[in-house]
């Protein structure tokens, strides 16, 4: 099977093909265990009958029976191990959604394909009318985001212990950051990232990390020629959409005096990230953001992000382990495309309640 990309048709990644193969073999694994368990029990009964005869029957030893029992037990152990491997590779898919009511879901087909590759599916999400919740440029979605986080954590805690599970986020980026920060279980997680442009799905685990850093901070920071405030801006530019941002215009709108620019390393080919690169990028960004927050002192941060959703979710998880109150005094900006403007999305109760306006008189 092949998947379309910008440059034509290329084979699906090996990990996707393996997971698809496992999904087709769940029934075979269950059948193998179901057949071998009674076979092992029957042979064990015959061996016991030889060893402990009833009545006047003499005690006997059957090498063939012992050999057959050993073979069956070996096959049963292999079948149980194989079934566990299959279950961990095709366990529960947690599909997380937190989108504006007016947004199109571009990942319907990718989601359907992912559901076929898993034993169970948990669809957890909200559709939020962003503009209806807006007040003076601020959209407060703290309560629905907290509800989503609690639901996700509860569903994961109640999931079967004998299976693995995968997380496929389709969230507004500020919500993804906050949901990621609230996650606790990651040991058995696989992460799925749906690419809108290539229609490909990237699968990776938390431990999958590229050896080299992916995020690069442009030095020196961008200084605004005529600042309209004292806030510190942060631009996370890791998708092509970042090139459309008018930096000077937005800095003036948000009262920013200096801007930290973070982008992909030059070795990232065509700006497209592999699974290990996504895992490393999330870890890199959490370190950068924690350092930016610590060095900002009492100044507010204004963050604009162009990131894969899975990277944003994982960045939140890593960020929660940085021992820094990142959300306090931090504006997370959401772009309203039809109106070509940004609103501040409140996804955490410690975030500011007012829009980052320029200082008065400017």
C-alpha positions in Angstrom: 0.0 0.0 0.0 1.2 3.5 -0.7 0.4 7.0 0.5 0.5 10.2 -1.6 3.1 12.9 -0.8 4.1 16.2 -2.3 6.8 14.5 -4.4 4.6 11.6 -5.6 3.9 8.1 -4.2 6.2 6.5 -1.6 5.8 3.3 0.5 4.2 3.6 3.9 6.7 3.8 6.7 7.8 0.4 8.1 6.2 1.0 11.5 2.8 1.7 9.9 3.0 -1.5 7.8 4.0 -3.5 10.9 1.1 -2.1 12.9 -1.3 -2.9 10.1 0.0 -6.4 9.9 -0.5 -6.9 13.6 -4.0 -5.6 13.4 -4.8 -8.3 10.9 -3.3 -11.0 13.2 -5.1 -10.4 16.4 -7.6 -13.1 15.7 -4.7 -15.6 14.8 -3.0 -14.8 18.1 -6.2 -15.4 20.1 -7.0 -18.6 18.2 -3.5 -19.9 18.8 -3.9 -19.5 22.6 -7.4 -20.8 22.6 -6.3 -24.1 20.8 -3.1 -24.6 22.7 -4.5 -24.2 26.2 -6.8 -27.2 26.1 -4.2 -29.2 24.2 -1.7 -28.6 26.9 -4.2 -29.5 29.6 -5.1 -32.7 27.8 -1.5 -33.8 27.5 -0.7 -32.9 31.1 -3.6 -35.1 32.2 -2.2 -38.0 30.2 1.2 -37.5 31.7 -0.3 -37.4 35.2 -2.2 -40.6 34.5 1.1 -42.3 33.6 2.8 -41.0 36.7 -0.1 -41.7 39.1 -2.0 -44.7 37.8 -5.4 -45.7 39.2 -6.0 -49.1 40.8 -3.6 -51.9 39.9 -2.3 -50.3 36.7 1.5 -50.1 36.8 3.3 -46.7 36.7 4.7 -46.0 33.3 6.8 -43.5 31.5 6.0 -42.3 28.0 8.8 -40.3 26.4 6.6 -39.4 23.5 3.9 -37.9 25.8 6.5 -35.9 27.7 8.1 -34.7 24.5 4.7 -33.7 23.0 3.7 -32.0 26.3 7.0 -30.0 26.2 6.4 -29.0 22.6 2.8 -27.9 23.3 3.9 -25.9 26.4 6.6 -24.2 24.4 4.2 -23.3 21.6 1.7 -22.0 24.2 4.4 -19.8 25.8 5.3 -18.5 22.4 1.6 -17.9 21.5 1.0 -16.0 24.8 4.1 -13.9 24.2 3.1 -13.3 20.6 -0.5 -12.3 21.6 0.9 -9.9 24.2 3.2 -8.3 21.5 0.2 -8.0 19.1 -2.0 -6.4 21.9 0.7 -3.9 22.8 1.1 -2.9 19.2 -2.6 -2.6 18.5 -4.2 -1.6 21.8 -6.5 1.4 22.4 -6.5 4.5 20.3 -7.2 7.7 22.3 -8.4 10.2 19.7 -8.3 13.7 21.4 -10.2 16.6 19.8 -10.5 20.2 20.8 -11.4 22.4 17.8 -13.4 25.5 17.0 -16.9 24.8 15.7 -16.1 26.5 12.4 -12.9 24.5 11.7 -12.8 21.7 9.2 -11.4 18.4 10.4 -8.8 17.5 7.8 -7.9 14.2 9.4 -11.1 12.2 9.0 -9.6 9.6 6.7 -6.3 9.3 8.7 -8.4 8.9 11.8 -10.5 6.1 10.1 -7.3 4.3 9.0 -5.9 4.5 12.5 -9.1 3.1 14.1 -8.8 0.0 11.9 -5.4 -0.6 13.2 -6.4 -0.7 16.9 -8.4 -3.0 19.1 -10.4 -0.3 20.7 -11.1 3.4 20.1 -11.8 6.2 22.7 -13.1 9.3 21.0 -12.7 12.2 23.5 -13.2 15.8 22.6 -15.0 19.1 22.4 -16.1 21.4 19.7 -15.9 25.0 21.1 -17.4 28.1 19.6 -14.3 30.2 20.0 -15.7 33.6 19.0 -18.8 33.2 21.1 -16.6 32.9 24.2 -14.5 35.9 23.2 -14.4 38.9 25.5 -12.1 41.8 24.7 -9.9 39.6 22.6 -9.6 36.8 25.2 -11.3 33.4 24.7 -11.7 31.5 28.0 -11.8 27.7 27.5 -10.3 26.7 30.9 -13.3 24.7 32.0 -13.8 22.6 28.8 -10.0 22.1 28.6 -9.9 20.9 32.2 -12.8 18.6 31.5 -11.0 17.1 28.5 -7.8 16.5 30.6 -9.8 14.8 33.3 -11.7 12.6 30.8 -8.4 11.6 29.1 -6.7 10.7 32.3 -9.7 8.7 33.6 -10.0 6.8 30.3 -6.3 5.9 30.3 -6.4 4.7 33.9 -9.4 2.5 33.1 -7.8 1.0 30.0 -6.8 -2.7 29.9 -3.4 -3.4 31.5 -2.5 -6.0 28.9 -2.6 -3.7 25.9 -0.6 -0.7 24.8 -2.3 2.6 23.8 -1.8 5.3 21.3 -2.7 9.0 21.5 -3.7 11.0 18.4 -4.3 14.7 19.2 -6.3 17.0 17.0 -6.4 20.1 19.3 -6.0 23.8 19.1 -2.3 24.3 19.9 -2.8 26.1 23.3 -5.2 23.3 24.4 -2.7 20.7 23.3 0.0 22.3 25.4 -2.2 22.3 28.5 -3.6 18.8 28.0 0.0 17.5 27.5 1.0 19.2 30.8 -1.7 17.3 32.6 -0.8 13.8 31.3 0.8 11.4 33.7 0.8 8.0 32.0 3.3 7.9 29.1 5.2 4.6 29.7 3.2 2.6 27.1 2.1 5.4 24.9 2.5 5.6 21.1 1.9 8.9 19.5 0.2 9.5 16.1 0.6 12.7 14.2 -1.6 13.3 11.1 -0.1 15.4 8.4 -2.7 17.5 6.6 -0.5 18.1 3.6 1.0 14.7 2.9 -1.9 12.7 4.3 0.7 10.5 6.1 0.6 9.4 9.7 3.8 9.4 11.8 4.0 7.0 14.7 6.5 7.1 17.5 7.1 6.4 21.2 8.2 8.7 23.9 11.6 7.0 23.9 12.1 7.6 20.2 14.4 10.6 20.0 16.8 11.8 17.4 20.3 12.2 18.8 20.8 15.7 17.6 18.8 18.8 18.6 16.0 19.8 16.3 15.0 23.2 17.6 17.4 26.1 17.0 17.1 29.5 18.6 18.0 32.4 16.3 20.7 34.6 17.8 20.5 37.4 18.7 16.8 37.8 19.6 14.7 40.0 17.3 14.5 43.5 18.8 11.5 45.6 17.8 12.6 49.0 16.4 9.7 50.9 17.9 8.4 48.8 20.8 4.8 49.3 22.0 5.3 47.5 25.3 7.7 45.5 27.4 6.4 42.0 26.8 8.6 39.2 25.5 7.4 37.4 22.4 8.1 33.8 21.4 7.6 32.5 17.9 7.7 28.7 17.4 8.0 28.4 13.6 8.0 24.7 12.6 5.4 24.5 9.8 5.2 26.4 6.5 2.4 28.6 7.8 4.9 30.5 9.9 6.4 32.2 6.9 3.1 34.1 6.4 3.3 35.8 9.8 4.0 39.6 9.7 6.3 39.7 12.7 6.6 43.5 13.1 2.8 44.0 12.8 2.0 41.4 15.4 4.8 42.6 17.8 3.2 46.1 17.7 -0.3 44.6 18.3 0.8 42.6 21.3 3.1 45.2 23.0 6.3 43.1 22.4 9.7 44.6 22.7 11.8 41.6 21.8 11.1 38.3 20.1 12.6 34.9 20.6 12.6 33.0 17.3 12.8 29.1 17.4 12.8 27.1 14.2 14.0 23.7 12.9 17.7 22.8 12.5 19.0 23.2 8.9 19.5 19.4 8.8 15.7 18.8 8.9 14.9 17.9 5.4 12.2 20.0 3.7 10.9 21.0 7.1 9.3 17.6 7.5 9.9 15.8 10.8 10.3 12.1 11.4 8.9 10.4 14.5 12.3 10.6 16.4 12.7 14.2 15.4 9.2 15.0 16.7 10.1 13.4 20.0 13.4 15.3 20.3 11.8 18.6 19.2 9.2 18.4 22.0 12.0 17.9 24.6 14.0 20.7 23.0 11.1 23.1 23.0 10.2 22.4 26.7 13.8 23.3 27.7 13.8 26.5 25.6 10.4 27.6 26.9 11.4 27.0 30.5 14.6 28.9 30.0 12.8 31.8 28.3 10.2 31.9 31.1 12.9 31.9 33.9 14.9 34.7 32.2 11.8 36.9 31.5 11.4 37.8 35.2 8.1 39.6 35.8 7.6 40.3 32.1 4.6 38.6 30.4 5.2 36.2 27.5 3.3 36.2 24.3 3.6 32.9 22.4 2.6 32.2 18.8 3.1 28.7 17.6 3.2 26.8 14.3 3.7 23.2 15.4 2.6 19.7 14.7 -0.2 18.9 17.2 1.6 15.9 18.6 4.7 17.9 19.2 2.7 20.5 21.1 1.1 17.9 23.3 4.4 16.3 24.1 6.0 19.7 24.7 3.4 20.3 27.4 4.3 17.0 29.0 8.0 17.8 29.1 7.3 21.4 30.2 5.4 20.2 33.3 8.6 18.5 34.4 10.7 21.7 34.1 9.7 23.0 37.6 8.6 26.4 36.2 5.1 28.0 36.3 5.0 28.5 32.6 1.3 29.3 32.1 1.3 32.1 34.7 1.7 35.4 32.9 1.8 33.7 29.5 -0.5 34.6 26.6 -1.1 31.8 24.1 -2.3 33.3 20.8 -4.8 31.5 18.5 -5.1 32.7 14.9 -8.6 33.4 13.6 -8.0 32.8 9.9 -11.2 34.2 8.4 -10.7 37.6 10.2 -6.8 37.6 10.0 -6.4 38.3 13.7 -5.3 36.7 16.9 -7.1 36.0 20.1 -5.6 35.0 23.4 -6.7 31.5 24.3 -7.0 30.9 28.1 -6.5 27.1 28.7 -5.0 27.3 32.2 -6.4 29.1 35.2 -3.1 30.9 35.9 -3.0 32.6 32.5 -3.8 36.4 32.2 -7.4 37.3 31.8 -6.7 40.4 29.6 -5.5 40.6 26.0 -1.9 41.7 25.6 -2.6 45.2 24.3 0.1 47.8 23.6 0.8 50.3 26.4 -1.4 53.4 26.5 -0.3 56.3 24.4 1.4 54.3 21.7 
